[in-house]
Every structure is written in C-alpha cells, then in structure tokens.
Amino acid sequence: MPLARSLARFQLGEGSDGAGLIGAATAAGDGDYLAAARLFVAEEQDHARLLGRLLAVAGRPTVAAHWSDSVFRLLRRRAGVSRELMVLMVAEVCALRYYRAVRDGAADPLAREVAARVLADEEQHVPFHVQRLRVDLAARPAAVRAGLAAAWWMLFLPAAAAVAADHGAALRLLDVRPTRFLADAIALFRPVVAAVLGPAAGRPGGA
C-alpha cells in the first residue's frame, strides 16, 4: 500500500535520537535552549511512536533505513546548531505539507487523526526553530545572509522535489499531485527564509 510505505519512511525520520542537535546545543552552552531542544526531540520521537502504532494497527511494517533519512543524517553530522537547524527545517517544512495532505485526504479516520496531531506539533516546531536561527544569524552581514539564503534554497528545492517524487504514489492517493506538493512546500519555505535571513531579520526588532 503506497500510503503505508510513505508513512513508514516518515516514521523513520521522526524517530531520530536527536544526538546531533542535542550535542550542538550542549556545545553552544545555552542551558535553556538545550532543555527546549530535548523537548523538541521528545515530541519528534512521540510522532514516531504514534506513526508506528498506526502502521501496526494496519498490519504494516516500519522500516529500518531509507536513503532520504541517511542523506539528512549525513548533512547534519557534526554540525553546529545553525546548520543542524537549517537542514532540519528542510524536512520540517516538507513535513508540514505532507501531514496536511494525510490529515485532509486519507480514507482511514485513524490516519487522519494521527496526522492532525503530528501536524499541530510541527506547526509549533517551525517558529521555534525560526526564532533560534534568527538569534544565531541575524548579526551576520547582509551579504553573508544572502549567501546563506541562496545555499538554503539550493538544499531545499532538490530535497522537496525528491520528497514529492519518492512519495508521489501516496500523494496521488491523497488527491495531491506531486507538483502541487512541491509548489505548496516552496510557498511554506519562502517566509521561513525571509524571517531568518531576509533584510528585516538583520535589524533589531525586524519581523
């Protein structure tokens, strides 16, 4: 079943132990942020638990590995907080559109309920990460921020296109064309980049 296979891949990604982010937050020496990062990781792991139970109820297996998860883990390996979050935000924004599609389009009411619960959390995770990235990057010169924005888009676009293609069969079952998914994900990512790295982000009090 395409949707079960698709959910299993997302379940794998949600189940990360968060060691990279926790390690980076520890190295940054910010106790408050470290505590918040631990809560974020715990919520992601709870998503994996919920998705795992959903798959079990449907009699479908989880997966132990997938190339997309391996790529994201490699990109975040031994990174500081900012790079960890910039890579993580690519996955988080794609997840926003994906779980919305499951919530709105799945035939199974339990799948819709689980997706709605996960989506509600993800909608809080994105502004949480945006806030931290603004703190870390707002003081960078405008030219540096512009370069980071371009690099971020260069990471996001192929990643989002890969998600759209890899989950295309499931998205079609949910009545979302892969091209529509990609366009919507781009629309979600654009204000994230602007909030973190746009001209206003470099000014005190900028929105």
N, C-alpha and C positions, 0 to 999 in steps of 0.2 A: 504493500500500500504506500503510494508516494508520500502522503502526509505523515504517516508513522515514521518513515525513513527520514523525512525532513525534520520532524520533531526530535528524533534521536540525535541528529547532528547538533541541533541547538542545545539539547540536554547535555551533551558532552562539553560544549563550550561553557555552559553555565556552571559546570561542576569543578572549575579550576580551584586549586587551593589558595590562589592569590599570593603565592610566595613572592613573586616579583614585586607586586605593588606593596606588600607589607614590608619587604626588605628595603625598598626605595624609601618608603615613608619612615622607617626606622632610621635609615641613614640621614634623612633630612633633619632629624632631631626635633620634630614637631609632635609633641605628645597628643595634642588634641586631634590633629589630623590623623595620626596613627590609629587612635581609637575609632574615629569615623571610618577609616579605611577598613578596619576589621569588621565593622558593622556592615559595610557595603559587601565585603566578601561573603559574610554570613548570609546576606539576603540572596546573593547570586547562587550560593550553594543550596539555599532553600528552593530556589527556582528549579535547580537540577533535581531535587528530591520530588517536587510536585510533578515535573515532566516525567520522571522515572516511574512514578506511581500511575500516571495517566497511561503510559505505554504498557505497564504491567497489566492494568485493567483491560486494555485492548488486546492483551496477549502478544504484544510486540516487544522485541528485544531492544535494549540500549546498544550503543556502540562503544568500543574501547579506544578507537582512534579514527581520525579523519584528517585529510590533508589540510583543510582550511584551519582547523584548530592548531595543527602543527605549525603552520605559517604564522599565525598570530602569536603563538608562544615564542617562536624564534625572533620575531620582530621586537618583542618586549624583553628579551633576555638581557639581563644585566643593565637595564636602563634606569635612568633617574625617574623621579616622579613625573616630570613633564612628558617625557617620551612615553612612559608607561601609559599615561592617561590619553595622550594623543592617539596612540594605537588602539587603546581600549575604546575610545569614543567612536572609532570607525565601526566597531562591532556593535556598540550600544545603539547608534543611530539606525543601523540596519535592523537591529532587533526591534526598535520601536515600530517600524513599518511591518515587520514580519508578524509580530504578535497582534498587531491591529488587524492584519489580514485573517489570522486564525480566529480571533475573537468575533469578527464580523461575518466570516464566511464558512466556518467549519460546520458540518452537519451534526456532529456529536455535541450535545449540550455540555458535557463534562469538559471536552476540549476547549469550548468557548469560555467556560468559567475559569479554567486554569490560565488560559491566555490572557483573560481580563485581569486576573490577579497579578500575573507577571508584568503585564503592560503598565499597570498602575505603579509598580515599583520602578520600572525602567523610566517612566516619565519623571520621577524624582531623582534618579541617578544622573541623568544628563545635566540638569542645572547644578547639581552638586559638583560634578567634575568640571563644568564650565567655570564655576567660582574659583576652584583651586588653580586651574590653568591661568585664569586672569591674574591671580596673585603672583604666580610664578613668572609670567611672561609679559605683563603689562609694561614693565620698566625697560624692556628691550627697545633698541632704536627702531624707528618705523621701518627702515629698510630690512632689518632682520625679521621683524614680524611679517612683513610682506613675503619674504623668502620662506618663512615657516608656513605661511598660509598656502603658498604655491605647492610646497612639498606635501602638505597635509592633503590637499586636493589630489595630488598625484598618487597618494596612497589610497585615498577613499574611493576614487572613481573605479579603478580596476577591481578593488575589493567588493564594492557594491554590485558591480556588473557580474562578478563571479558568484556572489550570493544569488542574484537573480537567475543566473543560468543553472547553478547547482540545485536550486530549489524550484526550478521552473515548473516541473510537473505538479508539485504540491500547490504552488501559487495558482496555477490554472484551475485546479480543483476548488480553490477558494475564490474563484472568479476575479483573480488579479493577474493581468498579463505581466510577464517579466519586465517588459519595457515600462509599464505603469509603475511597477515596484521601484525600478531604478529611478524614474523621474521623481517619484514621491520621496525616495530616500535622499536624493540630491536637494530637494526642497527643504527637507528636515535638517540637512547638514549645513546649508548655507548660513542660517542665522547663528549656528554654533560657531562657525569660523569667524563670523563678524563679531560676535560677542567676545571671543577670546583674543583675536588678532587684528580686528578692524581698527580704523583710525581712532574711534571713540574709546576703544579698550585701552589705549596707551595714555589717556588723560585721566587725572584724578576725578573720580565721580562719573566717569564715562559709562554709558549704558551700551 
